[in-house]
Amino acid sequence: MKIRIATPQDAASVQAIYAPIVLHTPISFEVEPPTVAEMERRITATLARYPWFVGEDDAGRVCGYVYASQHRERAAYRWAVDVTAYVREDCRGQKVGQRLYRRLLEELAALGYHQACAGITLPNEGSVALHESVGFKPVGVFRDIGFKFGAWRDVGYWQCALQPAGVAGEPAEPRVFSVAG
């Protein structure tokens, strides 16, 4: 699998991976799939500050994607990011998500981020296994936090340290991701 920085031209492939998850599972709390134009806007907006990577299979088709986003707005949170991963249905169980996440987490650490956070609608054994396989640790569950498909859904939260713990002093500001590298 080739991993590369996403481009707006990947929007249709990304939308094709994400739309069935929105439509047929409680995994995403969106209830209507974003359009291709909306996915293009999201990719462009994310890449203005954070990394977004896609994996391509041997045929050059996008088989999965990962990206980072702002964790919270308050200034003290600026060293934390939220992360997201989705894998094309026929590519699941092939370590696509692991490889993509490892690349993303490596980049986030190099940019100076301290923690990566992930929310997982429960139950979701596959996503829990993916996150824990790349170093995420469970930190808590919000019970009955979202309502989709006629039921209240729990969301578990996982966290992954990107920098060594216990470093004293003010950390350097995290850097903005550059598409140019």
N, CA and C atoms as a LAMMPS dump frame, in Angstrom:
ITEM: TIMESTEP
0
ITEM: NUMBER OF ATOMS
543
ITEM: BOX BOUNDS ff ff ff
-5.0000000000000000e+02 5.0000000000000000e+02
-5.0000000000000000e+02 5.0000000000000000e+02
-5.0000000000000000e+02 5.0000000000000000e+02
ITEM: ATOMS id mol type element x y z
1 1 1 N 0.843 -1.175 0
2 1 2 C 0 0 0
3 1 3 C 0.887 1.237 0
4 2 1 N 0.536 2.169 -0.829
5 2 2 C 1.227 3.449 -0.881
6 2 3 C 0.44 4.446 -0.024
7 3 1 N 1.136 5.156 0.873
8 3 2 C 0.505 6.189 1.69
9 3 3 C 0.981 7.536 1.188
10 4 1 N 0.028 8.437 0.988
11 4 2 C 0.362 9.775 0.504
12 4 3 C -0.571 10.798 1.121
13 5 1 N -0.214 12.06 0.971
14 5 2 C -1.065 13.153 1.439
15 5 3 C -2.303 13.198 0.556
16 6 1 N -3.456 13.342 1.175
17 6 2 C -4.706 13.453 0.419
18 6 3 C -4.709 14.743 -0.402
19 7 1 N -5.495 14.736 -1.449
20 7 2 C -5.728 15.929 -2.261
21 7 3 C -7.231 16.098 -2.422
22 8 1 N -7.677 17.277 -2.819
23 8 2 C -9.11 17.452 -3.061
24 8 3 C -9.664 16.467 -4.102
25 9 1 N -8.805 15.978 -4.983
26 9 2 C -9.244 15.02 -5.998
27 9 3 C -9.586 13.653 -5.401
28 10 1 N -9.234 13.424 -4.148
29 10 2 C -9.579 12.179 -3.46
30 10 3 C -10.983 12.2 -2.875
31 11 1 N -11.672 13.32 -2.978
32 11 2 C -12.969 13.488 -2.307
33 11 3 C -13.98 12.411 -2.691
34 12 1 N -14.053 12.046 -3.945
35 12 2 C -15.037 11.036 -4.357
36 12 3 C -14.717 9.681 -3.729
37 13 1 N -13.451 9.312 -3.693
38 13 2 C -13.058 8.034 -3.088
39 13 3 C -13.303 8.033 -1.587
40 14 1 N -12.974 9.133 -0.937
41 14 2 C -13.193 9.255 0.503
42 14 3 C -14.691 9.196 0.806
43 15 1 N -15.472 9.898 0.016
44 15 2 C -16.932 9.904 0.211
45 15 3 C -17.5 8.497 0.014
46 16 1 N -16.97 7.756 -0.955
47 16 2 C -17.46 6.397 -1.216
48 16 3 C -17.152 5.455 -0.044
49 17 1 N -16.054 5.679 0.65
50 17 2 C -15.725 4.872 1.827
51 17 3 C -16.632 5.259 2.994
52 18 1 N -16.848 6.554 3.169
53 18 2 C -17.547 7.067 4.35
54 18 3 C -19.073 6.962 4.257
55 19 1 N -19.647 7.179 3.098
56 19 2 C -21.112 7.22 2.959
57 19 3 C -21.812 5.972 3.488
58 20 1 N -21.366 4.76 3.163
59 20 2 C -22.047 3.577 3.699
60 20 3 C -21.988 3.484 5.216
61 21 1 N -20.921 3.989 5.806
62 21 2 C -20.796 3.978 7.264
63 21 3 C -21.843 4.896 7.871
64 22 1 N -22.031 6.06 7.258
65 22 2 C -23.049 7.004 7.734
66 22 3 C -24.444 6.406 7.56
67 23 1 N -24.691 5.831 6.406
68 23 2 C -26.026 5.334 6.067
69 23 3 C -26.434 4.054 6.799
70 24 1 N -25.464 3.174 7.056
71 24 2 C -25.823 1.829 7.501
72 24 3 C -25.277 1.414 8.865
73 25 1 N -24.541 2.303 9.539
74 25 2 C -23.996 1.945 10.852
75 25 3 C -24.159 3.114 11.82
76 26 1 N -24.089 2.838 13.103
77 26 2 C -24.082 3.929 14.085
78 26 3 C -22.677 4.47 14.349
79 27 1 N -21.688 3.968 13.627
80 27 2 C -20.3 4.354 13.882
81 27 3 C -20.092 5.856 13.753
82 28 1 N -20.644 6.453 12.716
83 28 2 C -20.586 7.906 12.554
84 28 3 C -21.889 8.49 13.062
85 29 1 N -21.813 9.602 13.749
86 29 2 C -23.027 10.247 14.23
87 29 3 C -23.612 11.201 13.191
88 30 1 N -23.011 11.291 12.017
89 30 2 C -23.68 12.008 10.936
90 30 3 C -24.855 11.145 10.497
91 31 1 N -25.936 11.772 10.057
92 31 2 C -27.103 11.005 9.623
93 31 3 C -27.311 11.072 8.117
94 32 1 N -26.704 12.045 7.467
95 32 2 C -26.718 12.153 6.014
96 32 3 C -25.275 12.161 5.535
97 33 1 N -24.943 11.339 4.556
98 33 2 C -23.56 11.336 4.073
99 33 3 C -23.194 12.68 3.446
100 34 1 N -22.014 13.178 3.73
101 34 2 C -21.566 14.394 3.063
102 34 3 C -21.447 14.154 1.561
103 35 1 N -21.662 15.179 0.796
104 35 2 C -21.498 15.097 -0.653
105 35 3 C -20.009 15.056 -0.996
106 36 1 N -19.722 14.758 -2.236
107 36 2 C -18.327 14.794 -2.694
108 36 3 C -17.781 16.207 -2.536
109 37 1 N -18.579 17.207 -2.869
110 37 2 C -18.127 18.598 -2.712
111 37 3 C -17.818 18.918 -1.25
112 38 1 N -18.628 18.419 -0.332
113 38 2 C -18.368 18.648 1.087
114 38 3 C -17.1 17.926 1.527
115 39 1 N -16.869 16.717 1.034
116 39 2 C -15.636 16.01 1.387
117 39 3 C -14.42 16.751 0.839
118 40 1 N -14.552 17.307 -0.345
119 40 2 C -13.462 18.107 -0.909
120 40 3 C -13.176 19.309 -0.011
121 41 1 N -14.23 19.967 0.456
122 41 2 C -14.065 21.112 1.349
123 41 3 C -13.382 20.683 2.643
124 42 1 N -13.783 19.534 3.199
125 42 2 C -13.195 19.05 4.451
126 42 3 C -11.714 18.719 4.286
127 43 1 N -11.372 18.066 3.2
128 43 2 C -9.964 17.737 2.949
129 43 3 C -9.14 19.017 2.857
130 44 1 N -9.609 19.972 2.078
131 44 2 C -8.889 21.233 1.9
132 44 3 C -8.751 21.98 3.222
133 45 1 N -9.832 22.06 3.981
134 45 2 C -9.794 22.771 5.262
135 45 3 C -8.854 22.084 6.248
136 46 1 N -8.884 20.768 6.299
137 46 2 C -8.013 20.036 7.22
138 46 3 C -6.555 20.253 6.859
139 47 1 N -6.215 20.134 5.574
140 47 2 C -4.824 20.245 5.142
141 47 3 C -4.238 21.644 5.35
142 48 1 N -5.082 22.625 5.631
143 48 2 C -4.568 23.964 5.928
144 48 3 C -3.803 23.984 7.254
145 49 1 N -4.021 22.975 8.105
146 49 2 C -3.348 22.948 9.411
147 49 3 C -2.875 21.554 9.839
148 50 1 N -3.63 20.528 9.461
149 50 2 C -3.385 19.177 9.978
150 50 3 C -3.167 18.188 8.829
151 51 1 N -2.514 17.049 9.112
152 51 2 C -2.327 16.037 8.071
153 51 3 C -3.597 15.234 7.776
154 52 1 N -3.726 14.852 6.527
155 52 2 C -4.753 13.921 6.047
156 52 3 C -4.046 13.02 5.054
157 53 1 N -4.017 11.731 5.347
158 53 2 C -3.351 10.768 4.473
159 53 3 C -4.351 9.776 3.908
160 54 1 N -4.071 9.319 2.693
161 54 2 C -4.836 8.23 2.089
162 54 3 C -3.876 7.097 1.779
163 55 1 N -4.409 5.878 1.798
164 55 2 C -3.661 4.709 1.357
165 55 3 C -4.214 4.272 0.024
166 56 1 N -3.326 3.919 -0.881
167 56 2 C -3.739 3.42 -2.199
168 56 3 C -3.36 1.957 -2.328
169 57 1 N -4.271 1.16 -2.885
170 57 2 C -3.962 -0.243 -3.144
171 57 3 C -3.123 -0.347 -4.412
172 58 1 N -2.811 -1.561 -4.814
173 58 2 C -1.952 -1.771 -5.99
174 58 3 C -2.561 -1.246 -7.276
175 59 1 N -3.884 -1.11 -7.315
176 59 2 C -4.566 -0.58 -8.501
177 59 3 C -4.679 0.942 -8.46
178 60 1 N -4.139 1.571 -7.397
179 60 2 C -4.208 3.028 -7.293
180 60 3 C -5.506 3.546 -6.71
181 61 1 N -6.345 2.642 -6.17
182 61 2 C -7.615 3.064 -5.561
183 61 3 C -7.408 3.352 -4.078
184 62 1 N -8.084 4.377 -3.585
185 62 2 C -7.989 4.714 -2.167
186 62 3 C -8.627 3.593 -1.357
187 63 1 N -7.856 3.03 -0.435
188 63 2 C -8.364 1.921 0.379
189 63 3 C -8.617 2.331 1.831
190 64 1 N -8.221 3.548 2.181
191 64 2 C -8.485 4.046 3.515
192 64 3 C -7.915 5.438 3.677
193 65 1 N -8.308 6.076 4.782
194 65 2 C -7.79 7.418 5.048
195 65 3 C -7.765 7.683 6.542
196 66 1 N -6.879 8.604 6.926
197 66 2 C -6.757 9.065 8.311
198 66 3 C -6.498 10.562 8.283
199 67 1 N -6.968 11.224 9.337
200 67 2 C -6.658 12.651 9.444
201 67 3 C -6.723 13.089 10.892
202 68 1 N -6.18 14.266 11.137
203 68 2 C -6.211 14.88 12.462
204 68 3 C -7.026 16.159 12.397
205 69 1 N -7.537 16.553 13.551
206 69 2 C -8.288 17.803 13.648
207 69 3 C -8.11 18.379 15.05
208 70 1 N -8.538 19.595 15.213
209 70 2 C -8.432 20.271 16.506
210 70 3 C -9.214 19.501 17.561
211 71 1 N -8.595 19.337 18.734
212 71 2 C -9.269 18.624 19.815
213 71 3 C -10.306 19.509 20.502
214 72 1 N -9.924 20.641 20.966
215 72 2 C -10.822 21.606 21.606
216 72 3 C -10.32 23.008 21.277
217 73 1 N -11.162 24.005 21.5
218 73 2 C -10.795 25.373 21.139
219 73 3 C -9.932 26.09 22.173
220 74 1 N -10.014 25.763 23.434
221 74 2 C -9.251 26.473 24.46
222 74 3 C -7.749 26.322 24.208
223 75 1 N -7.013 27.381 24.471
224 75 2 C -5.589 27.451 24.136
225 75 3 C -4.761 26.327 24.75
226 76 1 N -5.063 25.94 25.965
227 76 2 C -4.254 24.913 26.631
228 76 3 C -4.363 23.545 25.953
229 77 1 N -5.371 23.357 25.101
230 77 2 C -5.534 22.091 24.375
231 77 3 C -4.74 22.046 23.071
232 78 1 N -4.011 23.079 22.733
233 78 2 C -3.424 23.158 21.391
234 78 3 C -2.399 22.079 21.08
235 79 1 N -1.941 21.346 22.065
236 79 2 C -1.003 20.247 21.825
237 79 3 C -1.715 18.898 21.673
238 80 1 N -3.044 18.914 21.658
239 80 2 C -3.832 17.681 21.496
240 80 3 C -4.603 17.743 20.188
241 81 1 N -4.767 16.603 19.565
242 81 2 C -5.546 16.502 18.331
243 81 3 C -6.518 15.338 18.439
244 82 1 N -7.6 15.431 17.689
245 82 2 C -8.496 14.295 17.489
246 82 3 C -8.071 13.623 16.195
247 83 1 N -8.202 12.321 16.13
248 83 2 C -7.822 11.585 14.924
249 83 3 C -8.969 10.685 14.483
250 84 1 N -9.002 10.426 13.201
251 84 2 C -10.07 9.63 12.595
252 84 3 C -9.477 8.725 11.526
253 85 1 N -10.001 7.52 11.428
254 85 2 C -9.568 6.573 10.391
255 85 3 C -10.779 5.828 9.845
256 86 1 N -10.794 5.636 8.54
257 86 2 C -11.803 4.799 7.892
258 86 3 C -11.119 3.98 6.806
259 87 1 N -11.544 2.725 6.672
260 87 2 C -10.967 1.805 5.703
261 87 3 C -12.086 1.262 4.816
262 88 1 N -11.79 1.179 3.525
263 88 2 C -12.75 0.623 2.567
264 88 3 C -13.138 -0.79 3.005
265 89 1 N -14.403 -1.118 2.865
266 89 2 C -14.93 -2.375 3.41
267 89 3 C -14.139 -3.595 2.958
268 90 1 N -13.786 -3.683 1.687
269 90 2 C -13.08 -4.866 1.186
270 90 3 C -11.601 -4.899 1.578
271 91 1 N -11.12 -3.863 2.264
272 91 2 C -9.722 -3.81 2.696
273 91 3 C -9.562 -3.977 4.205
274 92 1 N -10.664 -4.11 4.915
275 92 2 C -10.584 -4.245 6.371
276 92 3 C -9.929 -5.581 6.732
277 93 1 N -9.229 -5.587 7.864
278 93 2 C -8.549 -6.799 8.318
279 93 3 C -7.226 -7.046 7.622
280 94 1 N -6.736 -6.058 6.855
281 94 2 C -5.48 -6.208 6.12
282 94 3 C -4.394 -5.251 6.619
283 95 1 N -4.599 -4.695 7.812
284 95 2 C -3.645 -3.786 8.457
285 95 3 C -3.535 -2.431 7.758
286 96 1 N -4.508 -2.097 6.918
287 96 2 C -4.539 -0.796 6.252
288 96 3 C -4.64 0.313 7.298
289 97 1 N -5.563 0.172 8.227
290 97 2 C -5.752 1.177 9.269
291 97 3 C -4.507 1.35 10.127
292 98 1 N -3.859 0.247 10.484
293 98 2 C -2.637 0.332 11.289
294 98 3 C -1.557 1.123 10.572
295 99 1 N -1.334 0.799 9.321
296 99 2 C -0.276 1.484 8.565
297 99 3 C -0.59 2.96 8.414
298 100 1 N -1.846 3.27 8.131
299 100 2 C -2.228 4.676 8.005
300 100 3 C -2.077 5.413 9.338
301 101 1 N -2.551 4.796 10.42
302 101 2 C -2.439 5.44 11.731
303 101 3 C -0.979 5.639 12.141
304 102 1 N -0.136 4.646 11.896
305 102 2 C 1.28 4.803 12.257
306 102 3 C 1.895 5.999 11.534
307 103 1 N 1.55 6.146 10.268
308 103 2 C 2.066 7.297 9.499
309 103 3 C 1.543 8.606 10.075
310 104 1 N 0.256 8.663 10.384
311 104 2 C -0.346 9.874 10.941
312 104 3 C 0.267 10.208 12.304
313 105 1 N 0.362 9.231 13.19
314 105 2 C 0.891 9.486 14.53
315 105 3 C 2.35 9.921 14.484
316 106 1 N 3.116 9.342 13.578
317 106 2 C 4.51 9.752 13.386
318 106 3 C 4.575 11.223 12.965
319 107 1 N 3.73 11.609 12.042
320 107 2 C 3.705 12.998 11.563
321 107 3 C 3.276 13.951 12.676
322 108 1 N 2.249 13.579 13.424
323 108 2 C 1.765 14.435 14.513
324 108 3 C 2.835 14.625 15.58
325 109 1 N 3.57 13.575 15.904
326 109 2 C 4.663 13.689 16.872
327 109 3 C 5.733 14.637 16.347
328 110 1 N 6.087 14.512 15.077
329 110 2 C 7.101 15.386 14.478
330 110 3 C 6.65 16.847 14.462
331 111 1 N 5.361 17.083 14.358
332 111 2 C 4.827 18.447 14.376
333 111 3 C 4.786 19.031 15.783
334 112 1 N 5.007 18.201 16.794
335 112 2 C 5.055 18.686 18.164
336 112 3 C 3.792 18.497 18.969
337 113 1 N 2.849 17.718 18.469
338 113 2 C 1.642 17.441 19.253
339 113 3 C 1.991 16.462 20.366
340 114 1 N 1.253 16.554 21.463
341 114 2 C 1.552 15.774 22.659
342 114 3 C 0.625 14.573 22.833
343 115 1 N -0.661 14.717 22.476
344 115 2 C -1.645 13.643 22.651
345 115 3 C -2.562 13.565 21.429
346 116 1 N -2.912 12.343 21.065
347 116 2 C -3.935 12.1 20.039
348 116 3 C -5.122 11.441 20.726
349 117 1 N -6.318 11.892 20.397
350 117 2 C -7.544 11.389 21.015
351 117 3 C -8.464 10.823 19.937
352 118 1 N -9.168 9.753 20.291
353 118 2 C -10.103 9.138 19.346
354 118 3 C -11.382 8.758 20.065
355 119 1 N -12.509 9.058 19.45
356 119 2 C -13.806 8.638 19.954
357 119 3 C -14.319 7.481 19.121
358 120 1 N -14.845 6.465 19.781
359 120 2 C -15.325 5.263 19.088
360 120 3 C -16.733 4.951 19.568
361 121 1 N -17.695 4.942 18.637
362 121 2 C -19.045 4.521 18.988
363 121 3 C -18.99 3.049 19.376
364 122 1 N -19.598 2.728 20.497
365 122 2 C -19.549 1.361 21.027
366 122 3 C -20.886 0.647 20.853
367 123 1 N -20.85 -0.664 20.616
368 123 2 C -19.659 -1.493 20.479
369 123 3 C -19.058 -1.371 19.079
370 124 1 N -17.751 -1.548 18.997
371 124 2 C -17.047 -1.543 17.715
372 124 3 C -15.691 -2.213 17.939
373 125 1 N -15.713 -3.548 18.009
374 125 2 C -14.512 -4.32 18.313
375 125 3 C -13.378 -4.039 17.342
376 126 1 N -13.704 -3.881 16.059
377 126 2 C -12.669 -3.639 15.053
378 126 3 C -11.932 -2.333 15.29
379 127 1 N -12.675 -1.278 15.56
380 127 2 C -12.048 0.021 15.792
381 127 3 C -11.261 0.037 17.096
382 128 1 N -11.811 -0.576 18.134
383 128 2 C -11.083 -0.663 19.407
384 128 3 C -9.765 -1.405 19.184
385 129 1 N -9.809 -2.528 18.494
386 129 2 C -8.594 -3.306 18.234
387 129 3 C -7.589 -2.497 17.416
388 130 1 N -8.061 -1.784 16.415
389 130 2 C -7.169 -0.957 15.596
390 130 3 C -6.467 0.08 16.468
391 131 1 N -7.238 0.835 17.22
392 131 2 C -6.644 1.905 18.026
393 131 3 C -5.666 1.355 19.058
394 132 1 N -6.04 0.288 19.726
395 132 2 C -5.148 -0.265 20.743
396 132 3 C -3.892 -0.871 20.122
397 133 1 N -3.988 -1.354 18.882
398 133 2 C -2.819 -1.942 18.219
399 133 3 C -1.75 -0.906 17.881
400 134 1 N -2.125 0.366 17.833
401 134 2 C -1.15 1.417 17.525
402 134 3 C -0.844 2.295 18.739
403 135 1 N -1.252 1.847 19.933
404 135 2 C -0.831 2.517 21.149
405 135 3 C -1.869 3.323 21.899
406 136 1 N -3.106 3.354 21.442
407 136 2 C -4.143 4.082 22.172
408 136 3 C -4.557 3.302 23.413
409 137 1 N -4.868 4.039 24.467
410 137 2 C -5.335 3.457 25.724
411 137 3 C -6.723 4.009 26.032
412 138 1 N -7.639 3.17 26.538
413 138 2 C -8.984 3.673 26.869
414 138 3 C -8.925 4.632 28.05
415 139 1 N -9.724 5.713 27.96
416 139 2 C -9.743 6.706 29.049
417 139 3 C -11.136 6.981 29.594
418 140 1 N -12.179 6.504 28.929
419 140 2 C -13.519 6.727 29.468
420 140 3 C -14.608 6.513 28.44
421 141 1 N -15.838 6.534 28.929
422 141 2 C -17.006 6.322 28.068
423 141 3 C -18.07 7.346 28.418
424 142 1 N -18.594 8 27.399
425 142 2 C -19.796 8.816 27.557
426 142 3 C -20.969 7.903 27.242
427 143 1 N -21.839 7.697 28.19
428 143 2 C -22.981 6.791 28.041
429 143 3 C -24.162 7.514 27.4
430 144 1 N -24.855 6.807 26.509
431 144 2 C -26.079 7.326 25.886
432 144 3 C -25.896 8.751 25.369
433 145 1 N -24.795 8.997 24.68
434 145 2 C -24.442 10.358 24.265
435 145 3 C -24.98 10.728 22.882
436 146 1 N -25.275 9.738 22.051
437 146 2 C -25.809 10.004 20.719
438 146 3 C -26.969 9.082 20.413
439 147 1 N -27.917 9.573 19.645
440 147 2 C -29.092 8.772 19.284
441 147 3 C -29.082 8.567 17.778
442 148 1 N -28.99 7.309 17.358
443 148 2 C -28.997 6.987 15.932
444 148 3 C -29.605 5.611 15.745
445 149 1 N -30.381 5.458 14.683
446 149 2 C -31.039 4.193 14.346
447 149 3 C -31.881 3.663 15.501
448 150 1 N -32.603 4.569 16.134
449 150 2 C -33.568 4.179 17.149
450 150 3 C -33.017 3.792 18.502
451 151 1 N -31.745 4.09 18.755
452 151 2 C -31.161 3.707 20.043
453 151 3 C -30.126 4.731 20.496
454 152 1 N -29.982 4.822 21.815
455 152 2 C -28.921 5.64 22.393
456 152 3 C -27.602 4.903 22.243
457 153 1 N -26.552 5.641 21.924
458 153 2 C -25.224 5.057 21.668
459 153 3 C -24.202 5.615 22.643
460 154 1 N -23.319 4.727 23.102
461 154 2 C -22.183 5.13 23.93
462 154 3 C -21.014 5.473 23.015
463 155 1 N -20.151 6.349 23.491
464 155 2 C -18.904 6.646 22.791
465 155 3 C -17.764 6.494 23.784
466 156 1 N -16.833 5.612 23.441
467 156 2 C -15.627 5.435 24.236
468 156 3 C -14.54 6.352 23.718
469 157 1 N -13.671 6.763 24.612
470 157 2 C -12.561 7.638 24.224
471 157 3 C -11.247 6.953 24.53
472 158 1 N -10.33 7.074 23.581
473 158 2 C -8.994 6.508 23.661
474 158 3 C -7.997 7.627 23.451
475 159 1 N -6.82 7.462 24.027
476 159 2 C -5.787 8.488 23.969
477 159 3 C -4.446 7.832 23.697
478 160 1 N -3.606 8.516 22.93
479 160 2 C -2.278 8.007 22.595
480 160 3 C -1.253 9.119 22.813
481 161 1 N -0.253 8.848 23.661
482 161 2 C 0.819 9.815 23.897
483 161 3 C 1.724 9.875 22.668
484 162 1 N 1.992 11.079 22.205
485 162 2 C 2.852 11.286 21.04
486 162 3 C 4.258 11.73 21.435
487 163 1 N 4.397 12.188 22.675
488 163 2 C 5.681 12.67 23.2
489 163 3 C 5.919 11.975 24.535
490 164 1 N 7.161 11.938 24.978
491 164 2 C 7.447 11.336 26.292
492 164 3 C 6.707 12.079 27.411
493 165 1 N 6.27 11.348 28.401
494 165 2 C 5.572 11.943 29.545
495 165 3 C 6.57 12.622 30.48
496 166 1 N 6.076 13.597 31.224
497 166 2 C 6.85 14.184 32.306
498 166 3 C 7.928 15.163 31.898
499 167 1 N 7.914 15.655 30.657
500 167 2 C 8.913 16.641 30.248
501 167 3 C 8.55 17.978 30.886
502 168 1 N 9.474 18.551 31.638
503 168 2 C 9.207 19.801 32.353
504 168 3 C 9.337 21 31.405
505 169 1 N 8.653 22.061 31.762
506 169 2 C 8.768 23.301 31.012
507 169 3 C 7.73 23.434 29.921
508 170 1 N 7.655 24.644 29.404
509 170 2 C 6.698 24.986 28.341
510 170 3 C 7.091 24.272 27.045
511 171 1 N 6.188 23.524 26.453
512 171 2 C 6.524 22.869 25.183
513 171 3 C 6.552 23.883 24.037
514 172 1 N 7.278 23.55 23.006
515 172 2 C 7.258 24.373 21.793
516 172 3 C 5.869 24.311 21.183
517 173 1 N 5.501 25.363 20.502
518 173 2 C 4.201 25.375 19.816
519 173 3 C 4.186 24.28 18.757
520 174 1 N 3.05 23.568 18.63
521 174 2 C 2.974 22.594 17.533
522 174 3 C 3.012 23.335 16.201
523 175 1 N 3.637 22.706 15.222
524 175 2 C 3.756 23.318 13.908
525 175 3 C 2.549 22.963 13.023
526 176 1 N 2.301 23.815 12.077
527 176 2 C 1.24 23.594 11.097
528 176 3 C 1.76 22.588 10.071
529 177 1 N 0.924 21.638 9.7
530 177 2 C 1.269 20.659 8.679
531 177 3 C 1.433 21.36 7.34
532 178 1 N 2.44 20.953 6.595
533 178 2 C 2.682 21.523 5.28
534 178 3 C 2.526 20.445 4.209
535 179 1 N 1.665 20.688 3.26
536 179 2 C 1.462 19.757 2.151
537 179 3 C 2.742 19.624 1.347
538 180 1 N 3.53 20.682 1.326
539 180 2 C 4.795 20.669 0.571
540 180 3 C 5.854 19.813 1.245
541 181 1 N 5.6 19.435 2.509
542 181 2 C 6.561 18.596 3.224
543 181 3 C 7.521 19.423 3.922
